[in-house]
Protein backbone atom coordinates (compact mmCIF):
# COMPACT_ATOMS: atom_id res chain seq x y z
CA UNK A 1 0.00 0.00 0.00
CA UNK A 2 1.19 3.51 -0.76
CA UNK A 3 1.19 6.11 2.03
CA UNK A 4 -1.90 7.71 0.46
CA UNK A 5 -3.69 4.34 0.30
CA UNK A 6 -2.95 3.79 3.97
CA UNK A 7 -4.41 7.21 4.70
CA UNK A 8 -7.53 6.34 2.70
CA UNK A 9 -8.00 3.21 4.80
CA UNK A 10 -7.49 5.26 7.97
CA UNK A 11 -10.10 7.79 6.85
CA UNK A 12 -12.67 5.03 6.41
CA UNK A 13 -11.83 3.53 9.81
CA UNK A 14 -12.09 6.91 11.52
CA UNK A 15 -15.49 7.43 9.93
CA UNK A 16 -16.59 4.08 11.32
CA UNK A 17 -15.35 5.14 14.76
CA UNK A 18 -17.29 8.40 14.49
CA UNK A 19 -20.37 6.33 13.64
CA UNK A 20 -20.01 4.39 16.90
CA UNK A 21 -17.87 1.40 15.92
CA UNK A 22 -15.18 0.54 18.54
CA UNK A 23 -11.69 1.09 17.15
CA UNK A 24 -10.40 -2.43 17.74
CA UNK A 25 -13.46 -3.98 16.13
CA UNK A 26 -13.16 -1.72 13.08
CA UNK A 27 -9.44 -2.46 12.70
CA UNK A 28 -9.96 -6.21 13.05
CA UNK A 29 -12.74 -6.24 10.48
CA UNK A 30 -10.67 -4.16 8.05
CA UNK A 31 -7.61 -6.41 8.42
CA UNK A 32 -9.67 -9.54 7.76
CA UNK A 33 -11.25 -8.01 4.66
CA UNK A 34 -8.04 -6.49 3.26
CA UNK A 35 -5.85 -9.43 2.34
CA UNK A 36 -3.76 -7.16 0.14
CA UNK A 37 -2.53 -5.32 3.24
CA UNK A 38 0.68 -6.76 4.65
CA UNK A 39 1.70 -6.67 8.29
CA UNK A 40 3.58 -3.38 7.85
CA UNK A 41 0.52 -1.87 6.15
CA UNK A 42 -1.73 -2.97 9.02
CA UNK A 43 0.66 -1.54 11.58
CA UNK A 44 0.95 1.75 9.66
CA UNK A 45 -2.82 2.15 9.31
CA UNK A 46 -3.31 1.35 12.97
CA UNK A 47 -0.74 3.98 13.93
CA UNK A 48 -2.43 6.62 11.76
CA UNK A 49 -5.85 5.87 13.24
CA UNK A 50 -4.68 5.91 16.86
CA UNK A 51 -2.68 9.09 16.35
CA UNK A 52 -5.78 10.78 14.92
CA UNK A 53 -7.95 9.63 17.83
CA UNK A 54 -5.41 10.74 20.42
CA UNK A 55 -5.38 14.16 18.77
CA UNK A 56 -9.03 14.25 17.73
CA UNK A 57 -9.94 17.66 19.14
CA UNK A 58 -7.01 19.58 17.65
CA UNK A 59 -7.23 17.62 14.38
CA UNK A 60 -10.89 18.54 13.99
CA UNK A 61 -10.19 22.19 14.78
CA UNK A 62 -7.35 22.41 12.25
CA UNK A 63 -9.05 20.23 9.63
CA UNK A 64 -12.37 22.03 9.69
CA UNK A 65 -14.57 19.01 10.43
CA UNK A 66 -15.17 15.91 12.50
CA UNK A 67 -14.96 13.18 9.85
CA UNK A 68 -11.91 11.07 9.10
CA UNK A 69 -10.80 13.12 6.12
CA UNK A 70 -10.90 16.37 8.09
CA UNK A 71 -9.01 14.75 10.97
CA UNK A 72 -6.14 13.67 8.71
CA UNK A 73 -6.10 17.10 7.10
CA UNK A 74 -5.87 18.59 10.59
CA UNK A 75 -2.93 16.35 11.48
CA UNK A 76 -1.18 17.31 8.24
CA UNK A 77 -1.85 20.99 8.84
CA UNK A 78 -0.32 20.75 12.31
CA UNK A 79 2.82 19.35 10.68
CA UNK A 80 2.81 22.19 8.16
CA UNK A 81 2.54 20.17 4.94
CA UNK A 82 -0.42 19.26 2.75
CA UNK A 83 -0.88 15.51 2.26
CA UNK A 84 0.70 14.04 -0.85
CA UNK A 85 -0.70 11.50 -3.29
CA UNK A 86 -4.36 12.32 -2.74
CA UNK A 87 -5.39 11.84 -6.37
CA UNK A 88 -8.53 9.74 -6.06
CA UNK A 89 -6.86 6.94 -7.99
CA UNK A 90 -5.83 3.46 -6.81
CA UNK A 91 -7.57 3.60 -3.46
CA UNK A 92 -6.23 7.03 -2.53
CA UNK A 93 -8.31 9.89 -1.07
CA UNK A 94 -9.89 12.38 -3.43
CA UNK A 95 -7.84 15.49 -4.25
CA UNK A 96 -8.15 18.50 -1.96
CA UNK A 97 -10.90 20.89 -2.89
CA UNK A 98 -10.43 24.65 -2.86
CA UNK A 99 -11.46 25.09 0.78
CA UNK A 100 -9.23 22.24 1.93
CA UNK A 101 -6.24 23.56 -0.01
CA UNK A 102 -6.76 26.96 1.61
CA UNK A 103 -6.14 25.38 5.02
CA UNK A 104 -2.47 25.06 4.16
CA UNK A 105 -2.03 28.71 3.17
CA UNK A 106 -0.60 30.94 5.86
CA UNK A 107 0.40 30.13 9.44
CA UNK A 108 -1.26 27.48 11.56
CA UNK A 109 -3.66 29.20 13.97
CA UNK A 110 -3.02 29.18 17.71
CA UNK A 111 -5.64 26.99 19.39
CA UNK A 112 -6.97 27.32 22.94
CA UNK A 113 -4.80 25.28 25.28
CA UNK A 114 -7.39 22.61 26.02
CA UNK A 115 -8.02 22.16 22.29
CA UNK A 116 -4.33 22.18 21.38
CA UNK A 117 -3.63 19.55 24.06
CA UNK A 118 -6.62 17.40 23.04
CA UNK A 119 -8.37 17.57 26.36
CA UNK A 120 -12.18 17.34 26.61
CA UNK A 121 -13.39 20.80 27.66
CA UNK A 122 -15.14 19.64 30.83
CA UNK A 123 -12.04 17.78 32.03
CA UNK A 124 -9.64 20.70 31.61
CA UNK A 125 -10.32 22.26 35.06
CA UNK A 126 -10.34 18.85 36.77
CA UNK A 127 -6.98 17.90 35.32
CA UNK A 128 -5.55 21.31 36.15
CA UNK A 129 -6.67 20.85 39.75
CA UNK A 130 -5.09 17.39 39.92
CA UNK A 131 -1.85 18.01 38.04
CA UNK A 132 -1.11 21.69 38.66
CA UNK A 133 1.98 22.91 36.83
CA UNK A 134 2.41 19.43 35.29
CA UNK A 135 -0.88 19.62 33.40
CA UNK A 136 0.30 20.84 30.02
CA UNK A 137 3.43 18.68 29.90
CA UNK A 138 1.38 15.63 30.91
CA UNK A 139 -1.32 16.20 28.33
CA UNK A 140 1.35 16.89 25.73
CA UNK A 141 2.87 13.45 26.30
CA UNK A 142 -0.56 11.82 26.15
CA UNK A 143 -1.00 13.01 22.56
CA UNK A 144 1.59 10.43 21.48
CA UNK A 145 2.02 6.71 21.62
CA UNK A 146 2.86 5.16 25.00
CA UNK A 147 6.04 3.16 25.57
CA UNK A 148 5.79 -0.63 25.75
CA UNK A 149 6.84 -2.17 29.06
CA UNK A 150 7.35 -5.71 30.31
CA UNK A 151 7.66 -7.04 33.85
CA UNK A 152 10.42 -9.52 34.61
CA UNK A 153 9.05 -12.52 36.51
CA UNK A 154 11.40 -12.95 39.46
CA UNK A 155 10.27 -16.56 39.86
CA UNK A 156 11.96 -17.45 36.58
CA UNK A 157 14.40 -14.75 35.53
CA UNK A 158 16.09 -11.45 36.29
CA UNK A 159 16.54 -8.19 34.42
CA UNK A 160 19.93 -8.90 32.75
CA UNK A 161 18.90 -12.40 31.70
CA UNK A 162 15.59 -11.17 30.31
CA UNK A 163 17.29 -8.43 28.29
CA UNK A 164 19.75 -10.97 26.89
CA UNK A 165 16.98 -13.43 26.03
CA UNK A 166 15.05 -10.78 24.14
CA UNK A 167 18.17 -9.61 22.33
CA UNK A 168 18.62 -13.11 20.91
CA UNK A 169 15.28 -12.58 19.16
CA UNK A 170 16.19 -9.07 17.98
CA UNK A 171 13.94 -7.42 20.54
CA UNK A 172 15.55 -4.43 22.20
CA UNK A 173 14.95 -3.79 25.91
CA UNK A 174 16.44 -1.65 28.65
CA UNK A 175 15.86 -1.52 32.39
CA UNK A 176 13.49 1.25 33.43
CA UNK A 177 14.09 3.20 36.66
CA UNK A 178 10.42 3.41 37.67
CA UNK A 179 10.36 -0.19 38.90
CA UNK A 180 13.15 -2.68 39.53
CA UNK A 181 11.28 -5.34 37.54
CA UNK A 182 10.48 -3.09 34.56
CA UNK A 183 11.86 -3.30 31.04
CA UNK A 184 11.08 -0.78 28.33
CA UNK A 185 10.87 -2.48 24.94
CA UNK A 186 12.81 -0.25 22.58
CA UNK A 187 12.89 -2.35 19.39
CA UNK A 188 10.42 -4.74 17.74
CA UNK A 189 7.80 -4.54 20.52
CA UNK A 190 5.23 -6.39 18.43
CA UNK A 191 7.41 -9.50 18.54
CA UNK A 192 7.28 -9.69 22.33
CA UNK A 193 4.23 -11.93 22.74
CA UNK A 194 5.68 -14.59 20.42
CA UNK A 195 9.17 -14.46 21.89
CA UNK A 196 10.61 -17.40 23.83
CA UNK A 197 11.12 -15.42 27.07
CA UNK A 198 7.45 -14.41 27.01
CA UNK A 199 6.22 -17.90 26.13
CA UNK A 200 8.37 -19.37 28.91
CA UNK A 201 6.85 -17.03 31.49
CA UNK A 202 9.96 -14.97 32.09
CA UNK A 203 8.09 -11.81 31.12
CA UNK A 204 4.61 -10.31 31.24
CA UNK A 205 3.32 -7.15 29.60
CA UNK A 206 2.73 -4.60 32.36
CA UNK A 207 3.15 -0.84 32.49
CA UNK A 208 6.10 0.41 34.54
CA UNK A 209 3.93 2.59 36.80
CA UNK A 210 1.60 -0.34 37.41
CA UNK A 211 4.63 -2.37 38.46
CA UNK A 212 5.81 0.44 40.73
CA UNK A 213 2.59 0.65 42.73
CA UNK A 214 2.44 -3.14 43.01
CA UNK A 215 5.95 -3.12 44.47
CA UNK A 216 4.90 -0.31 46.84
CA UNK A 217 1.97 -2.35 48.12
CA UNK A 218 4.13 -5.46 48.48
CA UNK A 219 6.57 -3.44 50.57
CA UNK A 220 3.76 -2.37 52.91
CA UNK A 221 2.78 -5.94 53.86
CA UNK A 222 4.68 -8.85 55.36
CA UNK A 223 6.67 -11.17 53.12
CA UNK A 224 4.60 -14.11 51.91
CA UNK A 225 1.28 -12.52 52.93
CA UNK A 226 -2.07 -13.95 51.89
CA UNK A 227 -3.42 -11.27 49.57
CA UNK A 228 -6.91 -10.80 48.19
CA UNK A 229 -6.83 -9.09 44.80
CA UNK A 230 -10.41 -7.86 45.00
CA UNK A 231 -10.71 -6.28 41.52
CA UNK A 232 -8.38 -8.61 39.65
CA UNK A 233 -9.52 -8.01 36.08
CA UNK A 234 -7.04 -9.71 33.76
CA UNK A 235 -4.81 -10.49 36.72
CA UNK A 236 -1.71 -8.44 35.95
CA UNK A 237 -1.19 -7.23 39.49
CA UNK A 238 -2.16 -10.60 40.99
CA UNK A 239 0.58 -12.19 38.89
CA UNK A 240 3.06 -9.51 39.95
CA UNK A 241 2.25 -9.98 43.65
CA UNK A 242 2.50 -13.76 43.33
CA UNK A 243 5.88 -13.39 41.62
CA UNK A 244 7.03 -11.43 44.68
CA UNK A 245 6.25 -14.42 46.91
CA UNK A 246 2.77 -13.58 48.19
CA UNK A 247 -0.09 -16.09 48.30
CA UNK A 248 -2.65 -14.37 46.06
CA UNK A 249 -6.34 -15.11 45.55
CA UNK A 250 -8.21 -13.28 42.79
CA UNK A 251 -11.77 -12.00 42.69
CA UNK A 252 -13.65 -9.86 40.21
CA UNK A 253 -17.27 -8.77 40.05
CA UNK A 254 -17.22 -9.97 36.43
CA UNK A 255 -15.45 -13.35 36.50
CA UNK A 256 -15.17 -13.35 32.69
CA UNK A 257 -12.46 -10.72 33.00
CA UNK A 258 -10.26 -13.36 34.68
CA UNK A 259 -10.69 -16.00 31.97
CA UNK A 260 -7.06 -15.81 30.82
CA UNK A 261 -5.61 -15.78 34.34
CA UNK A 262 -5.19 -19.57 34.74
CA UNK A 263 -3.16 -19.77 31.52
CA UNK A 264 -1.05 -16.77 32.48
CA UNK A 265 -0.48 -18.14 35.99
CA UNK A 266 0.66 -21.52 34.67
CA UNK A 267 3.07 -19.80 32.31
CA UNK A 268 4.42 -17.69 35.19
CA UNK A 269 4.79 -20.70 37.49
CA UNK A 270 2.39 -19.45 40.19
CA UNK A 271 -0.94 -20.58 41.61
CA UNK A 272 -3.72 -17.99 41.90
CA UNK A 273 -7.11 -19.37 42.99
CA UNK A 274 -10.15 -17.52 41.67
CA UNK A 275 -12.84 -16.75 44.23
CA UNK A 276 -16.53 -16.24 43.60
CA UNK A 277 -18.14 -15.00 46.79
CA UNK A 278 -15.47 -13.60 49.10
CA UNK A 279 -15.72 -14.26 52.83
CA UNK A 280 -13.42 -14.27 55.81
CA UNK A 281 -11.05 -11.74 57.30
CA UNK A 282 -8.08 -10.76 55.14
CA UNK A 283 -4.88 -9.15 56.33
CA UNK A 284 -3.94 -7.70 52.92
CA UNK A 285 -6.40 -6.55 50.25
CA UNK A 286 -5.45 -4.97 46.96
CA UNK A 287 -8.22 -3.09 45.13
CA UNK A 288 -7.34 -1.73 41.69
CA UNK A 289 -10.84 -0.32 41.30
CA UNK A 290 -12.83 0.44 38.12
CA UNK A 291 -11.97 3.97 37.08
CA UNK A 292 -11.85 6.42 34.18
CA UNK A 293 -8.55 5.00 32.97
CA UNK A 294 -7.45 8.57 32.33
CA UNK A 295 -3.86 7.69 33.18
CA UNK A 296 -3.74 5.25 30.27
CA UNK A 297 -5.75 7.13 27.65
CA UNK A 298 -2.83 7.24 25.23
CA UNK A 299 -3.19 3.43 25.04
CA UNK A 300 -6.99 3.56 24.77
CA UNK A 301 -7.63 7.05 23.37
CA UNK A 302 -11.26 6.55 22.37
CA UNK A 303 -12.16 6.27 26.07
CA UNK A 304 -11.12 9.91 26.56
CA UNK A 305 -13.82 11.13 24.19
CA UNK A 306 -16.62 8.90 25.48
CA UNK A 307 -16.04 9.74 29.15
CA UNK A 308 -18.70 11.99 30.70
CA UNK A 309 -19.39 13.77 34.01
CA UNK A 310 -22.22 11.32 34.61
CA UNK A 311 -19.85 8.38 34.21
CA UNK A 312 -17.41 9.97 36.64
CA UNK A 313 -20.18 10.19 39.24
CA UNK A 314 -21.06 6.52 38.65
CA UNK A 315 -17.43 5.49 39.07
CA UNK A 316 -16.85 7.40 42.29
CA UNK A 317 -19.93 5.75 43.79
CA UNK A 318 -18.60 2.33 42.74
CA UNK A 319 -15.20 3.15 44.21
CA UNK A 320 -16.77 4.13 47.54
CA UNK A 321 -18.74 0.86 47.65
CA UNK A 322 -15.65 -1.22 46.91
CA UNK A 323 -13.63 0.46 49.64
CA UNK A 324 -16.48 -0.06 52.12
CA UNK A 325 -16.67 -3.76 51.15
CA UNK A 326 -12.91 -4.17 51.55
CA UNK A 327 -13.18 -2.68 55.04
CA UNK A 328 -15.75 -5.34 55.94
CA UNK A 329 -13.41 -8.07 54.68
CA UNK A 330 -10.38 -6.67 56.50
CA UNK A 331 -9.05 -8.18 59.70
CA UNK A 332 -7.69 -6.07 62.60
CA UNK A 333 -4.40 -4.53 61.52
CA UNK A 334 -5.16 -5.24 57.86
CA UNK A 335 -3.72 -3.24 54.97
CA UNK A 336 -5.74 -2.12 51.96
CA UNK A 337 -4.07 -0.93 48.78
CA UNK A 338 -6.50 1.36 46.95
CA UNK A 339 -5.33 1.87 43.36
CA UNK A 340 -6.56 3.50 40.17
CA UNK A 341 -5.09 4.28 36.77
CA UNK A 342 -6.73 7.71 36.96
CA UNK A 343 -5.23 11.19 37.02
CA UNK A 344 -8.30 12.75 38.67
CA UNK A 345 -8.48 13.75 42.33
CA UNK A 346 -12.16 12.78 42.39
CA UNK A 347 -11.16 9.14 41.93
CA UNK A 348 -8.02 9.24 44.04
CA UNK A 349 -7.40 11.55 47.00
CA UNK A 350 -11.08 12.47 47.34
CA UNK A 351 -12.16 8.83 47.59
CA UNK A 352 -9.60 8.08 50.25
CA UNK A 353 -10.63 11.15 52.23
CA UNK A 354 -14.30 10.11 52.02
CA UNK A 355 -13.39 6.59 53.19
CA UNK A 356 -11.39 7.83 56.17
CA UNK A 357 -14.21 10.16 57.14
CA UNK A 358 -16.82 7.40 56.92
CA UNK A 359 -14.77 4.60 58.52
CA UNK A 360 -13.37 4.82 62.03
CA UNK A 361 -10.18 3.01 62.99
CA UNK A 362 -8.37 3.47 59.68
CA UNK A 363 -5.40 5.63 58.78
CA UNK A 364 -3.50 6.37 55.59
CA UNK A 365 0.04 5.00 55.71
CA UNK A 366 1.16 6.43 52.38
CA UNK A 367 -0.02 7.56 48.99
CA UNK A 368 1.73 7.88 45.65
CA UNK A 369 0.70 9.51 42.40
CA UNK A 370 2.51 8.66 39.16
CA UNK A 371 1.97 10.10 35.69
CA UNK A 372 3.37 10.02 32.16
CA UNK A 373 6.08 12.50 33.15
CA UNK A 374 7.43 9.78 35.47
CA UNK A 375 7.81 7.44 32.51
CA UNK A 376 4.75 5.18 32.56
CA UNK A 377 0.98 5.54 32.72
CA UNK A 378 -0.90 7.52 35.33
CA UNK A 379 -1.46 5.55 38.55
CA UNK A 380 -2.43 6.29 42.12
CA UNK A 381 -1.96 4.15 45.22
CA UNK A 382 -3.09 4.80 48.79
CA UNK A 383 -2.02 2.33 51.47
CA UNK A 384 -4.58 2.24 54.27
CA UNK A 385 -4.25 0.37 57.57
CA UNK A 386 -6.76 -0.67 60.19
CA UNK A 387 -5.95 -0.14 63.84
QUIWO-V665612 format. One record per residue. N is the residue number from 0. RES is the residue in three letters. PSI is psi in degrees with one decimal (* if undefined). Layout:
# QUIWO-V665612
N:RES:PSI, N:RES:PSI
This chain:
# QUIWO-V665612
0:UNK:138.6, 1:UNK:162.1, 2:UNK:-40.3, 3:UNK:-35.3, 4:UNK:-38.0, 5:UNK:-39.6, 6:UNK:-37.0, 7:UNK:-42.5, 8:UNK:-41.5, 9:UNK:-38.7, 10:UNK:-45.7, 11:UNK:-41.4, 12:UNK:-39.3, 13:UNK:-36.6, 14:UNK:-38.1, 15:UNK:-41.1, 16:UNK:-44.3, 17:UNK:-27.6, 18:UNK:-0.7, 19:UNK:0.2, 20:UNK:128.8, 21:UNK:143.9, 22:UNK:-48.8, 23:UNK:-39.4, 24:UNK:-42.6, 25:UNK:-43.1, 26:UNK:-41.0, 27:UNK:-45.5, 28:UNK:-41.4, 29:UNK:-44.2, 30:UNK:-40.6, 31:UNK:-31.6, 32:UNK:1.9, 33:UNK:70.9, 34:UNK:-22.2, 35:UNK:-16.6, 36:UNK:118.9, 37:UNK:178.9, 38:UNK:-39.2, 39:UNK:-36.2, 40:UNK:-44.3, 41:UNK:-42.1, 42:UNK:-41.3, 43:UNK:-42.9, 44:UNK:-43.2, 45:UNK:-44.2, 46:UNK:-39.9, 47:UNK:-46.0, 48:UNK:-48.3, 49:UNK:-35.3, 50:UNK:-41.4, 51:UNK:-38.7, 52:UNK:-39.2, 53:UNK:-35.5, 54:UNK:29.1, 55:UNK:-43.1, 56:UNK:-45.3, 57:UNK:-35.5, 58:UNK:-41.6, 59:UNK:-43.3, 60:UNK:-40.3, 61:UNK:-25.7, 62:UNK:-9.0, 63:UNK:25.8, 64:UNK:173.7, 65:UNK:3.6, 66:UNK:174.6, 67:UNK:-39.4, 68:UNK:-46.4, 69:UNK:-37.5, 70:UNK:-42.7, 71:UNK:-34.5, 72:UNK:-39.9, 73:UNK:-41.7, 74:UNK:-43.0, 75:UNK:-40.0, 76:UNK:-38.0, 77:UNK:-32.0, 78:UNK:-14.2, 79:UNK:8.0, 80:UNK:136.1, 81:UNK:146.4, 82:UNK:147.1, 83:UNK:150.9, 84:UNK:8.3, 85:UNK:87.1, 86:UNK:-13.8, 87:UNK:1.1, 88:UNK:150.9, 89:UNK:54.9, 90:UNK:23.1, 91:UNK:159.7, 92:UNK:156.2, 93:UNK:153.0, 94:UNK:157.2, 95:UNK:136.6, 96:UNK:-179.0, 97:UNK:-42.6, 98:UNK:-38.1, 99:UNK:-40.7, 100:UNK:-33.4, 101:UNK:-21.8, 102:UNK:-27.8, 103:UNK:10.4, 104:UNK:127.8, 105:UNK:179.4, 106:UNK:155.5, 107:UNK:129.4, 108:UNK:153.2, 109:UNK:123.4, 110:UNK:154.9, 111:UNK:149.5, 112:UNK:-40.9, 113:UNK:-34.3, 114:UNK:-47.6, 115:UNK:-31.4, 116:UNK:8.3, 117:UNK:50.7, 118:UNK:129.9, 119:UNK:137.8, 120:UNK:-41.6, 121:UNK:-21.1, 122:UNK:-15.7, 123:UNK:-51.2, 124:UNK:-32.1, 125:UNK:-40.8, 126:UNK:-36.6, 127:UNK:-41.9, 128:UNK:-35.0, 129:UNK:-36.5, 130:UNK:-18.3, 131:UNK:-129.6, 132:UNK:0.3, 133:UNK:0.1, 134:UNK:-55.4, 135:UNK:-41.7, 136:UNK:-38.6, 137:UNK:-50.5, 138:UNK:-31.4, 139:UNK:-43.5, 140:UNK:-34.0, 141:UNK:-3.2, 142:UNK:-6.2, 143:UNK:171.1, 144:UNK:143.0, 145:UNK:152.1, 146:UNK:161.5, 147:UNK:128.3, 148:UNK:152.7, 149:UNK:152.9, 150:UNK:129.0, 151:UNK:126.7, 152:UNK:107.3, 153:UNK:-19.4, 154:UNK:-24.9, 155:UNK:-16.3, 156:UNK:-173.6, 157:UNK:172.9, 158:UNK:-51.3, 159:UNK:-41.6, 160:UNK:-39.0, 161:UNK:-41.6, 162:UNK:-42.9, 163:UNK:-41.2, 164:UNK:-40.7, 165:UNK:-38.6, 166:UNK:-34.0, 167:UNK:-19.7, 168:UNK:20.9, 169:UNK:33.0, 170:UNK:119.6, 171:UNK:139.0, 172:UNK:146.3, 173:UNK:151.6, 174:UNK:143.4, 175:UNK:134.3, 176:UNK:-12.3, 177:UNK:-28.3, 178:UNK:140.6, 179:UNK:-12.4, 180:UNK:0.4, 181:UNK:136.2, 182:UNK:135.8, 183:UNK:127.2, 184:UNK:114.4, 185:UNK:-13.7, 186:UNK:135.6, 187:UNK:50.6, 188:UNK:-27.2, 189:UNK:-10.5, 190:UNK:-8.6, 191:UNK:-46.7, 192:UNK:-29.2, 193:UNK:3.6, 194:UNK:156.6, 195:UNK:-43.0, 196:UNK:-37.8, 197:UNK:-46.9, 198:UNK:-29.0, 199:UNK:0.2, 200:UNK:14.7, 201:UNK:-18.8, 202:UNK:152.3, 203:UNK:146.1, 204:UNK:124.1, 205:UNK:132.8, 206:UNK:147.9, 207:UNK:-39.2, 208:UNK:-37.0, 209:UNK:-41.4, 210:UNK:-40.5, 211:UNK:-44.1, 212:UNK:-28.8, 213:UNK:-42.0, 214:UNK:-39.0, 215:UNK:-46.7, 216:UNK:-42.4, 217:UNK:-37.9, 218:UNK:-16.1, 219:UNK:-5.4, 220:UNK:165.5, 221:UNK:150.5, 222:UNK:138.4, 223:UNK:21.7, 224:UNK:151.2, 225:UNK:119.4, 226:UNK:134.0, 227:UNK:114.5, 228:UNK:98.4, 229:UNK:-29.1, 230:UNK:65.9, 231:UNK:-32.5, 232:UNK:-130.2, 233:UNK:-13.8, 234:UNK:12.8, 235:UNK:-44.3, 236:UNK:-31.5, 237:UNK:-43.9, 238:UNK:-42.1, 239:UNK:-42.0, 240:UNK:-38.1, 241:UNK:-37.6, 242:UNK:-22.7, 243:UNK:2.6, 244:UNK:3.2, 245:UNK:155.2, 246:UNK:102.7, 247:UNK:134.0, 248:UNK:140.2, 249:UNK:139.9, 250:UNK:145.6, 251:UNK:143.4, 252:UNK:-27.9, 253:UNK:94.6, 254:UNK:-23.8, 255:UNK:-26.6, 256:UNK:-23.0, 257:UNK:12.8, 258:UNK:-30.6, 259:UNK:-5.5, 260:UNK:-42.3, 261:UNK:-42.2, 262:UNK:-43.8, 263:UNK:-38.7, 264:UNK:-41.9, 265:UNK:-43.1, 266:UNK:-37.2, 267:UNK:-11.9, 268:UNK:31.6, 269:UNK:162.1, 270:UNK:122.0, 271:UNK:95.7, 272:UNK:144.9, 273:UNK:129.0, 274:UNK:140.4, 275:UNK:-96.0, 276:UNK:130.1, 277:UNK:129.1, 278:UNK:178.9, 279:UNK:-176.4, 280:UNK:120.5, 281:UNK:140.2, 282:UNK:-17.3, 283:UNK:121.4, 284:UNK:127.8, 285:UNK:127.1, 286:UNK:94.3, 287:UNK:89.7, 288:UNK:157.9, 289:UNK:136.7, 290:UNK:-177.7, 291:UNK:-25.1, 292:UNK:15.9, 293:UNK:-24.9, 294:UNK:-16.5, 295:UNK:23.7, 296:UNK:-19.1, 297:UNK:-19.3, 298:UNK:-32.0, 299:UNK:69.3, 300:UNK:-24.6, 301:UNK:-26.8, 302:UNK:-29.0, 303:UNK:-36.9, 304:UNK:-17.6, 305:UNK:-9.5, 306:UNK:140.0, 307:UNK:162.2, 308:UNK:-36.4, 309:UNK:-40.8, 310:UNK:-35.9, 311:UNK:-42.5, 312:UNK:-41.4, 313:UNK:-43.6, 314:UNK:-42.2, 315:UNK:-34.0, 316:UNK:-40.9, 317:UNK:-43.5, 318:UNK:-40.7, 319:UNK:-42.4, 320:UNK:-40.6, 321:UNK:-43.5, 322:UNK:-41.8, 323:UNK:-39.0, 324:UNK:-42.2, 325:UNK:-36.6, 326:UNK:-37.7, 327:UNK:-36.6, 328:UNK:-7.7, 329:UNK:138.4, 330:UNK:167.3, 331:UNK:134.9, 332:UNK:3.1, 333:UNK:158.8, 334:UNK:130.7, 335:UNK:131.3, 336:UNK:110.0, 337:UNK:119.2, 338:UNK:146.7, 339:UNK:162.9, 340:UNK:45.4, 341:UNK:150.1, 342:UNK:-6.3, 343:UNK:135.0, 344:UNK:-34.0, 345:UNK:-29.5, 346:UNK:-10.4, 347:UNK:-95.4, 348:UNK:-38.5, 349:UNK:-34.9, 350:UNK:-38.7, 351:UNK:-41.5, 352:UNK:-41.3, 353:UNK:-39.5, 354:UNK:-47.3, 355:UNK:-30.0, 356:UNK:-34.6, 357:UNK:-26.6, 358:UNK:124.2, 359:UNK:153.6, 360:UNK:13.9, 361:UNK:149.0, 362:UNK:156.9, 363:UNK:122.1, 364:UNK:-42.7, 365:UNK:162.1, 366:UNK:151.5, 367:UNK:133.9, 368:UNK:126.2, 369:UNK:149.7, 370:UNK:177.1, 371:UNK:-30.0, 372:UNK:-18.6, 373:UNK:-6.7, 374:UNK:-26.3, 375:UNK:-150.3, 376:UNK:177.1, 377:UNK:125.6, 378:UNK:155.3, 379:UNK:138.9, 380:UNK:129.7, 381:UNK:128.7, 382:UNK:118.3, 383:UNK:140.2, 384:UNK:139.7, 385:UNK:143.8, 386:UNK:*
